[in-house]
Amino acid sequence: MTPSPGTAVADVLIHSTRLITAGGDGRPTDVPDAWVHLSDGVVVATGSGPVPAPLTAMPSIDGSKVAGAGAILTSGLIDIHNHGGGGHSFEDGADAMAWAAAAHARCGVTRIVASFVSAPVSVLTAQLHAVAGAAGTNGPLIGVHLEGPCLAHGRRGAHDPEALTPPASVDFAALAASGPLVQVTMAPELAGASGAIAALREAGVRVAVGHTEADQECAAAAFDAGATILTHAFNAMPSLHHRMPGPVGAAMADERVTLEVVADGHHVSPIVVAMLFRAAAGRIALVSDAMAAAAAADGRYRLGGLHVDVEAGRATLAGTDVIAGSTLTLDRAIRNVTAWGVPLTDAIIAATATPALAIGRADLGTLAPGARGDAVLWDRDMSAVAVWRDGEPVER
């Protein structure tokens, strides 16, 4: 059984709400008393003040009545690093994928890059095929992120050490041809990394530096070679030191690089998260790194081939204190970072336009005319009240 879709609506007008979205330059715009017209799956027009007369006859939603005073409209949230949720992992087949995506949709996430931990290449190929079969046209899953298997043993975190292998032993061109591969995380110091980065970039796949022992020079060389993302900044990599800036310093200094941040209060200190937003303005992508326990109860779960215990919302490898993904959802990430001093407009861009652009999807993460009709209506406390994907309401 899979969640049933929402009722299709050819045209919908959402009005009387504050609109926060990315402008043409990627920077946040904050428009009071706004309206947005969605039609045939895309954003047709936006504006503020009185709704133009030709639009007043179509089905409409009064944001202030539905979500209350202080209602906010944004584009749908984009999670480019997500292993599952609602008690389900993306690795467990089409039904599990649908339920996990539905759990995150209730939190305002309209598009997800399904992430898979390190595994044999044959398993990764099967996972790519599975996502290709389950994603459908314009569904919630927009591709695959392979977080491995080319990771540093000493920085593997919750990855099975038996599954790790150097880039030189992986045919990335064949992997990219197996399914909707969007992003690959690798340690750039490993043998064959530079060739793998080139092959992936040639195939249109984004490369992320992560789970690595790389110093600043090695990470900077990987960025020069074509890597454009830093996987969950500060985690599973050398720390930022005033004389040895490491991968985080290299990413902060390079305007081409997007830095993923897991803002759950466990992965990175709130003080450091706020610092990153200031130091790399417009280049922070909030990600959940969620595993099956996101939007679900504490207990024992599985991540790849390893067992994970979740207690008080914190996920660790069974019997250890090693962080194993998170139970974060992106709506909570937004609420967290704003409580830590990040402006709401910047937090929303970090969960919408920035991750979308990081994977080359300029049609997502914004409510500019021509973009996909993905939208979320929030109450003043940033809890999702209504969600649309391709202009259709998403069942919640």
N, C-alpha and C positions, 0 to 999 in steps of 0.2 A: 504494500500500500504506500502511495506517495501523496504528499499534500496536494490538494486540488488548487488550480489556479484561480485568480480573482476574475471577476466579471469584466469582459473587455468593454472599454469605452472609447469610441472613436475620437471624441473631443471632450476635453475637460478644462475648465477654467478655475484656477485656485487664486483666491484674492484675499485682500484684507489681512495681510501678514507681512512681517519683516522678512526680507529676502537677503540671505547671505550666500554668495557664490563667487566664483572666480570671474574676473573681467577678462578682456582680450589679452592683457599682458600677464595673466596668471595670478595677479594680485587680488586680494579679496575686495569685493564690493558689498556695501551694506545699505540696502534700500528700504526705507520705511513704506508702509501702506502699499505694498507691491502686489502685482498680479502676474501670473504665468499661464500661458495658453499651451496645452499639450494636444497634439493631434497626430494620428497615424504613427504613434510611437516616438515622436520627436518633439522638441521644443520649437514652437512656431514663433512666439513673440513673448516679450516681457515688458512691463512698464510699472508705473506707480501712479497713485491717485485714482480718479474715476476710471472705471473700465470703459473702453470705447464702445459706442452704441452697437456696432455690428456683432460684438461678442456677448452682449448681455442676454441673448436668447438661448445660448448653449448651456448644457449642464454645468453647474458651478458649485464650488465649495468655498464657504466663508471660513477662512482660517481662524479668525478670531472667535467664531462660534464653536468650531470643532475642537480647537486646541486651547481656547481661552485667551485671556489678555496676555500679551507678550508672545504670541505664536510666532514661530520662526519656520521659514521654508528654506531648505537646502537641496542640492542635488543628492542623489543616493550616495551612500558611503561606499568606498572601494577598499577592499582588504586584499593586499597582494601577498600576504604571508599568513596562511590559515590552514590548519590541518583537520579541522572538524568542529563539531559543537552539537549541543542538544543531546549528548550521549552517543553520538555517531562520528566515525572517522571517515574521511573521504576514501580511504583505502579499502573500505568494506563494501563497495559496489554501488549500483545506481540508486537503490532505495536509500541507503545511508547518505549518499551525496545529497539527495533531495531533502532529507530531514535535517541534515546539518545546515544546508543553505537556508532552509526555512527558519531554523532557530536564529540565525544571524539576521535574517530579514526582519524579524520582530524587533531587532535592535537598530534598524535603519540601514543595514548593509544590503545593497542591491546587486553588487557584483563582487565575485571572489575569484582569486587565483588559488586553486587547490594545491596545497603544498604536501610533498611527500618526503619522508626522511630517507636516509641512505639505505639502499637495498641492492641486490644484484641487478645488473643491467636488464636481464630478462624480466625481472619483476617490475622495474621502472617502465619498461616498454609496455607491459600489460596494463600498468596504471594509466599511461598515456592513452592507450586504446580505450580504456574504461571511461575516462573523462570525455573523450571524443564522442563516445556513444551516448553518454548521459547528458552532455551539455545542451544539445539541441540548438535551435536558432535563437539568438538573443536571450538565452537563459541566464541564470545567476552565475554559472561557472564560465569564466572567460579565458581559461587556460590553466596551465600547470606550472608550478614552481618546484623544481627538483632541488631540495636542500641537501646536496650531496650527490654521489658518494665520494667526491674528490675533496675530502676534508682532512685537516691535520689531526692525527691520532690524539695528540695532547690537548686539543681543543674540541673534541668531538661532542661534548655535552651528552645529550640523550640519544646519540646515534650508535648503532651496533658496530663495535670495532671490527667485526668480521666482514662487514659490508663495505668498508672503506677501501678505496683504490685510487692510484694516481691518475690524473687526466690523460696521461699518455696511453693508458690501457682502455680508454673509452672512445667509441666511435660516436661523437656528439652529432655529426651530420645525420647519421642513421637514427639517433634518438629524436632529433628535431623533426625528422620525416615520419615518425611513428604516431604523432598526435599533436595537440595544441600546446607545444612547449613555449612558454613565455619567458621564463627566468630560470637561471641555474646559479646556485651558490657554490663557490669553490675557494680553496686556499691557493693563492697565486704563487706560493713558494714551491709547490709540488712540481714534479717532473712533468713536462708537457703542458703546463698551464697556459703559456703564451699562445701555443698553437690551438689549444681548446678555445680560448677566448676569441681568437680570430675566426675559427670555424663557426662558433655560435653566433657571433655578430654577423657573419656572412649569411646565416640562416634566419636572421632577424630576431634572434633571441637575446634578451638582456642578461648580462653577466653581473653577478653580485660577489663582492669579496666578503668572506665570512668563515667562521670556524677555522681560524688561521693563526699561525705563528708569525706572520709577516710583520716586518718593521715598516717605518714610514716610507723608506725608499722603495721597498718591494711593493707595497700597496700603491704608491704613486705610479710606479711602472705599470701595474695592472690597469690603473685608470687611464693611463696614456695609451695602453693597448686596446682599450675599448670597454672595460668594466665601468658600470655607471651607477651601481647601487652598493651600499654597505648593509649587509644583513644584520639585523638587531644590534645596532651600535652599542659598543662597550661589552657585549656578551660574546663569549667564546673567541676572544682575541686579546692581544696585549693591551694593557690599559693606557690611557692618556697620561703621559709623564712630561714634566716641563722641559726635560732634555731629550726625551725619546717619545715623540708624539704618536707613534704607532699608526695603525690603520685609521683610527678615529681622527687623528690630527690631519692625516693625508686627505681624508674625505672632507673634513671641514674646510680645508684650504682650496679644494677643487670645486669650482662652480658647476662642473658637469655632473657632480655626484649627488644622488639622493640618499639620505641617511634614514634607514628604518629605525623606529623607536617603539619599544614595547612599554607603554606607560601604565603599568599595573601596580607600580610602587614596589615591586619585588626585583624586576630586572635592572632598573636604573633608578637612582635616587631622584626624588622630585626636584631637588636643587639642580642636579645635572641635566634633567630633562628641560627645565626652564632655560638653563644656560645654552643648551643645544639650539633651542628655538631662536635665541638671540644671535648665536654665533653663525648659524647656517640658515638664516631667514629665507623662507620659501622653499627650502630643500628638505624639510622633515616630513617623512611619511609615517603617520601613525599606523601600526600594524598590530594585529592581535596575537600572532603566533599561537592562536588558539588550538587546543586539542579537544578531544571529544567531551571533556568535562566542562567546556565553556557553555554557559546557559544551562547547566545541569547540576546535579547534586555532587557532593564530595563522595569519595570512594576510590576503588581501584579501577584503572583503565589500562588500555594498551596504546603505545605509540610505536608504530613499526612492529618490531619483534620484542619490544621491551615493556615491562610492566611499570606503570606510573601510579603513585598514590597521591590523592588530592585531599588536602586537609585545610580547612578554612580558606578554600579557594586557591591555595598554592600547590602547584603541581611539581613533584620531584620524582626522580627515578626511585623505584621501590628499594627501601633499605639504605638510601643515601640522602644527601642534602643537595644533590645536583638538580638544578632547575630543568624541568622537562616540558617545554612549551608553557602555555598559560591557560587560564580560564577567563581571560579578558574578552570583552566585546568592544567594538569601536565606539559605541555610544558612551560606554563607561570611560574609555580612554579620553574622549573629549571632555567629559565632566571632570576627570582627574586633572588633566593639564590646565584647564581653566582655574581649578581650585589652587593650582600651583603657581599661578600668576601669568599664564599665557593668555593673551586676548582671545575671546571667543572666535572672532573672525579668522585668526591665524590657526586656531585649533581645527576649525571646520575645513579650511583649505588643506590642512595636513591629512585629513581623512577623506578628501575628495579629489581635488584637482592634482595635487602633488603626486599621490600614488598612481593616478590614471596616466599622467604624463610620463612617469618613470617607466611604464611599460608600453609607451607609445600609443595610448588610447586617448587622443584629444577629444573624441566624441563623448567621453564619459567624464564624470567629476565636475560638471558645470551645468548651469541652466541657461547658458547662452543659446540664442536661436541656432537651430541646426544640430544641437547635441541630442543624444538619446533622451527620451522622456522619462528619466529616472529622478524621482523627487521624494523628499521626506518632509512631512509636517510634524514639527516638534512643539511641545509645550514650553513654557518659559524655563523649565528645569532641564531641558534637553532630554526628555523622554519621548520616544517616537509615538505619534498618535495615528498617523496614516502614512502608507508607503506606496509608491507607484514604480513599476518597472516597465519601460517602453510604453508609458502612458496608461498602463492598466493597473488597477489596484492589486496589491499583493496581499493575499489572505494572511491575517495575523491571529 
